[in-house]
Amino acid sequence: MATTPILSTGYRKTSIARIVLRPGSGKLRVNGKDYKDYFITLLQQKTLMDTFNIGKKDGQFDIKIKVHGGGSSSQLQAVRQGIAKAIVEFDPDSRTTYKTSGLLTRDVRIKERSKAGLRGARKDRQYRKR
């Protein structure tokens, strides 16, 4: 059992989540708030708690999270990845479980930049024959 806190980082789009994981009673704080106050919808809360249910690690850790950038959905995905990485660092035996569920893999898809002369990243102006 590690007594020092485990530090981890999760990424999604432009969101960055910094995780501090300690063995504890199951407190989860996001940007100084309880996770239920930060991730308001029940679906977001359930998705976040599924991260612990996958590895059967409910209520074993106190976690402090600082997250910024992006929207609430990408912040949630960044938090999930960071928590999974921290748990795997704490308990290497759970790596296969988190790897097969896809939580350790960074989703690299980001918004494509707008190109000169086009209306967005790819949309061109309408073609006129006459």
N, C-alpha and C positions, 0 to 999 in steps of 0.2 A: 504494500500500500504506500502510495506516495503522500508525503506530508506537505511538500511544497506545492504551490498551485501550478496547474498545467495551463500554459498559454497556447492559444490556437487562433487561426484566422480563417474565415470563410468568405468566398467571393461569389457574386452573381451580378451580371451586367455592370452597373456602376456602383453597386452596394458593396461595402466592406464591413464585416462583422469581426470584432475582436472579442475572444472568449477567454474568461478566467474561470477554470474549473477546479473545485476543491471537494474532497469527500465531505458530505454533510447530510442535511435533513431534507433537501429537495427544494430549496428556495431558488427562484429564477427571476432575476432582475434584468430588465432591458432599458438602457439609458436612464437608470435611476428609478424606474417605475416597475411595478409588478408586471409580468408578461401579459396578464389579462387586461391591463390598462393600456398597454402598448399595442398589442395585436388584438383588436377589438372583436372581430367576428369569430364565431364559434368554429368555423372551418379553419381559420388561421391557428387558433389555439389547439385544435385537435391535430392539425398537421405538425405543429411544433412538438406536441407531446408524443406523437408517433415516433419521433426520433429516439425517444427513450424506450418506448414499447418494443421497437424492433430488436434492440439489444438486451431487453429485460433489465433495464437500469433505472426503473422508476424510483424516485425519492432517495437516491444514493448520493447525489451531488448538489452542492450549492454552486450556482453559476451566475457570474456577472457578465453582462454583454454590453458592449458599446457598438452601435451600428449607425452608419451614416451613408448617404448617397442613395440614388434610385428611389423606387416606390416601395410601398409596403410589401408587395408580393416578392420582389427581388430581395428585399431586406430579410424576409422570412426564409427564403432559400439560402441566403448567405449564412444566416444564423444556424440553420439546420446543418449545413456543411461544416461549419466551425465546431459545433457541438460534437458531431460525429467524429471529426478528426481528433478532438480532445479526448473523447472516450476511448478511441483506439489507442491513443498514446498512453492512457491510464491502464487499459486492459488490452494488450495486443491479441489475445485470443478472440476478441469480438471483431477483428478486422474482416474476416470472410463474410460475416453477417452484414456488416455495413457496406462492404464492397459490392455484394450481390444486389443489395437494395439501391445502389447507385448514389449513395450519399457522400462518398469520398471523391467522386469525380466532379471536377469543375465544369460547369456549363459555360462554354466560352462564347456563346452567341451574344453579340452586342448590336446596338443600332448601327447600321451602315451609314457612312458619311454621305452627305449630299454632294453630287457632282456638278461641275460648272456646266451651264447650258441645259440642264435637266430640271424637272420640277421637284424632284426629290433625289433619292439614291438611284432609282432606275427609271422612273416614269419620264418618257420623252413627250414633246409636244405632239399634238395630233397631226397626222399626215393629211395634206390636202392635195388631191390630184388636180383639180381645176380651180 
